Amino acid sequence: MSSQIVVLVFSWIVYFLIHSLLASIVVKEFVAARWPAAMAYYRLFFNLLAVLLLALPLWFTLAWTGDWLWQWTGLASWIVTGVSLLAVAGFVWSLKFYDMHEFIGFRQLSEQVKSVDDQEHFQLSPLHRWVRHPWYFFALLLIWARDMNLAMLISSIMMTLYFIVGSWLEERKLVRYHGDRYRQYKKMVPGLVPLPWKHLSEPDRKKLLDGG
């Protein structure tokens, strides 16, 4: 079992390192300097590779059979199922507030965009009034609202740690793109988990969108 744990953890670490490295501005600038024409394909390639590489740690997780550490039963099962459905619904609803063509990479390809920086303007959806990374929040709900064996628990911990580190890395880029406006936003809204007493009012949202 110890070797299985090592392989599982190692597969997640390799995935996270590759994902973070390819998402970094340093690597993008390296590619742009040497193969500028390739930048139009970069975002699409990045997303496709992220999905393909994710298959390996997920396979190790699902292939590892073992005793359940805990299982949700009775009323608790209905509650966690409801939480999961709400998370999926929230994610689907949030899509209309994103430029998915830009996010996936289709816009960069069709318009032959060779810029290193992301193209989306500063925007705050209704969900961003409550949490800075709503997709990460929904993912955390889906990760933890499930039955757990040892493999699932290890993978859940690894993914949670990566969301924490990944959100920090992502926000370094957002500060580069949006400067003091994003710094102000960070002070007003929590990062991964909504806090009822700390959210962005509608007047403050409009003020930030207008330039601070």
C-alpha positions in Angstrom: 0.0 0.0 0.0 2.9 2.4 0.8 4.1 2.1 -2.9 0.6 2.9 -4.1 0.5 6.0 -2.0 3.9 7.2 -3.3 2.8 6.6 -6.9 -0.5 8.4 -6.4 1.1 11.4 -4.7 3.9 11.6 -7.2 1.4 11.5 -10.2 -0.5 14.5 -8.7 2.7 16.4 -8.0 3.9 15.8 -11.6 0.6 17.0 -13.0 0.5 20.1 -10.8 4.1 21.0 -11.7 3.5 20.7 -15.5 0.2 22.5 -15.2 1.7 25.4 -13.2 4.8 25.6 -15.4 2.9 25.8 -18.6 0.5 28.4 -17.1 3.4 30.6 -16.0 4.3 33.9 -17.7 7.9 32.8 -17.9 7.2 29.8 -20.1 4.7 31.8 -22.2 7.3 34.6 -22.8 9.9 31.9 -23.7 7.6 30.4 -26.3 6.5 33.9 -27.6 10.2 34.9 -28.0 11.2 31.8 -30.0 8.0 30.7 -31.7 5.7 33.7 -31.8 3.3 32.1 -34.2 2.7 29.2 -31.7 1.1 31.6 -29.2 -2.1 31.6 -31.1 -2.3 27.9 -30.3 -0.9 28.0 -26.8 -4.1 28.3 -24.8 -5.9 25.6 -26.7 -2.9 23.3 -26.4 -2.6 24.1 -22.7 -6.2 23.1 -22.0 -6.1 19.9 -24.1 -2.9 18.8 -22.4 -4.3 19.6 -18.9 -7.3 17.3 -19.6 -5.1 14.5 -21.1 -2.6 14.5 -18.3 -5.3 14.6 -15.6 -6.3 11.1 -16.7 -3.3 9.5 -15.1 -3.7 10.6 -11.4 -7.5 10.0 -11.8 -6.9 6.5 -13.1 -4.6 5.7 -10.1 -7.3 7.1 -7.8 -10.2 5.1 -9.2 -8.2 1.9 -9.8 -7.1 1.7 -6.2 -9.8 -0.3 -4.4 -9.9 -0.4 -0.7 -12.1 -0.1 2.4 -14.2 3.0 2.8 -12.9 5.5 5.4 -16.4 7.0 5.5 -19.6 6.8 3.5 -22.5 9.3 3.6 -25.7 7.5 4.5 -29.3 8.5 5.3 -30.0 12.2 5.6 -26.3 13.0 5.2 -26.3 11.3 1.8 -29.2 13.5 0.6 -27.4 16.6 1.9 -24.1 15.9 0.2 -25.9 15.0 -3.0 -27.8 18.3 -2.9 -24.5 20.1 -2.3 -23.0 18.4 -5.3 -26.0 19.3 -7.5 -25.9 22.9 -6.4 -22.1 23.0 -7.2 -22.7 21.7 -10.7 -25.6 24.1 -11.2 -23.5 27.0 -9.9 -20.7 26.1 -12.3 -23.0 25.8 -15.3 -24.7 29.1 -14.4 -21.3 30.9 -14.0 -20.3 30.0 -17.6 -22.4 32.8 -19.0 -20.2 35.3 -17.2 -17.0 34.1 -18.8 -15.7 34.5 -22.4 -15.4 30.7 -22.9 -14.0 31.2 -26.5 -11.1 33.1 -24.9 -10.8 30.7 -21.9 -10.6 27.6 -24.1 -8.4 29.2 -26.7 -10.6 29.4 -29.8 -10.5 33.2 -29.9 -6.7 33.3 -29.8 -6.6 30.8 -32.6 -9.3 32.4 -34.8 -7.8 35.9 -34.4 -4.2 34.7 -34.3 -3.5 36.5 -31.0 0.1 36.2 -30.1 0.1 38.1 -26.8 1.4 36.5 -23.7 -1.2 38.1 -21.4 -4.8 36.9 -21.2 -7.2 38.9 -23.2 -10.2 39.1 -20.9 -11.0 42.5 -19.3 -11.5 42.9 -15.6 -15.0 41.8 -14.8 -16.9 40.7 -11.7 -19.8 38.3 -12.0 -22.4 38.0 -9.2 -20.5 35.0 -7.8 -17.3 37.1 -7.7 -19.0 39.4 -5.2 -18.8 36.5 -2.7 -15.6 34.6 -3.6 -12.6 35.4 -5.8 -12.4 31.9 -7.3 -15.9 30.5 -7.6 -14.9 27.6 -9.9 -12.4 26.4 -7.3 -15.0 26.7 -4.6 -17.5 24.6 -6.6 -14.7 22.1 -7.3 -13.9 21.8 -3.5 -17.6 21.1 -2.8 -17.6 18.3 -5.4 -14.3 16.9 -4.1 -15.4 16.6 -0.5 -19.1 15.8 -0.8 -18.4 12.2 -1.6 -17.6 8.8 0.0 -13.9 8.4 0.8 -11.5 5.6 0.6 -7.8 6.2 1.2 -7.0 6.9 -2.5 -9.9 9.4 -2.7 -8.8 11.1 0.5 -5.2 11.5 -0.7 -6.4 12.9 -4.1 -8.8 15.2 -2.4 -6.1 16.6 -0.1 -3.7 17.0 -3.1 -6.3 18.8 -5.2 -7.2 21.1 -2.3 -3.6 22.0 -1.7 -3.2 22.7 -5.4 -6.2 25.0 -5.4 -4.7 26.9 -2.6 -1.3 27.2 -4.3 -2.8 27.6 -7.7 -5.1 30.5 -6.7 -2.0 32.3 -5.2 -0.1 31.8 -8.5 -3.1 32.9 -10.5 -3.6 36.0 -8.5 0.0 37.1 -9.0 -0.8 37.2 -12.7 -4.1 39.0 -12.1 -2.3 41.7 -10.1 0.1 42.1 -13.0 -2.8 42.5 -15.4 -5.1 44.7 -13.3 -2.8 46.3 -10.7 -4.3 48.2 -7.7 -7.9 47.4 -8.8 -7.3 43.7 -8.2 -5.4 44.4 -4.9 -8.5 46.3 -3.7 -10.7 43.5 -4.7 -8.6 41.0 -2.8 -9.0 42.9 0.4 -12.8 42.9 0.1 -13.6 39.3 -1.0 -12.3 35.9 0.4 -10.4 33.7 -2.0 -11.7 30.1 -1.9 -14.6 29.9 0.6 -17.4 32.5 0.8 -17.8 34.3 4.2 -21.2 35.8 4.7 -19.8 38.9 6.6 -17.2 39.6 3.9 -18.5 40.3 0.4 -18.6 42.9 -2.3 -21.6 45.2 -2.3 -23.2 46.2 -5.6 -22.0 49.8 -5.4 -18.4 48.6 -4.6 -18.6 46.2 -7.5 -19.6 49.0 -9.9 -16.9 51.2 -8.5 -14.2 48.6 -9.1 -15.5 47.9 -12.6 -15.4 51.7 -13.3 -11.7 51.8 -12.3 -11.6 51.8 -8.5 
